[in-house]
């Protein structure tokens, strides 16, 4: 374990050393979910964390979605089955929302709910950014263009699939598996958590498929991943590295054993209920409970 005291100032060099202790190298490709606050005081703040990630790893990808700026409700009357999303109550309300929304552009800031590190990395590091209207990624490093190029409008989690092919790693910096988007990819590979959402595009609106759903029960996967997890403390940040393939395999196994796995069962209004229904339909359509290779 890292011996840094929680109240010490965390430097860029200390973060690099911690990432190296996790087994990350200049050949590593990582998807990073992060909390700057979790480190304690970082000398240089979020910019220092971004520099450390790029220094320690070959390819660094962070979520950089713009749902808070570009997303809109479905237009009136548009209800997709098992979609867990109510349409706008009127055309007037919808048009007002559409007027306020911003169409995606590469210089839009990342959603604030993703934390400050993705946006700071976007502003301070040479990078590639995918162009999905609500679910973009920013990537820096050797395979950046290859990774973001794997995203399509109908398959927003494609960059994580590409990272899996590159033997990539999920890096959790001070956050739990509720932030681990790779679990959503495993769900979608099994026909679950595939929602339609809507965004402003060129003054109009666009329907976008395969947007993932709720993640508030994802920490239940942690015991399954312990054999594959490397963990240290960097300052007060609990830093964990887990191979993407291990996350996908463990999630597949859970869902194949129980279609409700990693979903809540006590709130019928939650998106979890619709995700469960989607999985049952997928099982009926395939006639098989088999998983997918990645």
Secondary structure, DSSP 8 states (H G I E B T S, - for coil): -----TTS-B-HHHHHHHHHHTT--TT-EEEEEE-GGGGSSBTTHHHHHHHHHHHH-SEEEEE---HHHHEE---TT---TT------S-HHHHHHHHHHS----TTS---GGG-HHHHHHHHHS--EE---SS--EEEEETTHHHHHTT-BTTBTTHHHHHHHHTT-EEEEES--GGG-HHHHHHHHHTT-S-EEEEEEETTEEEEEEEE----TTGGGGHHHHGGGEEEEEETTEEEEEEEHHHHHHHHHHHHHH-TTTTS-SS-TTSHHHHHHHHHHHHHHHHT-------
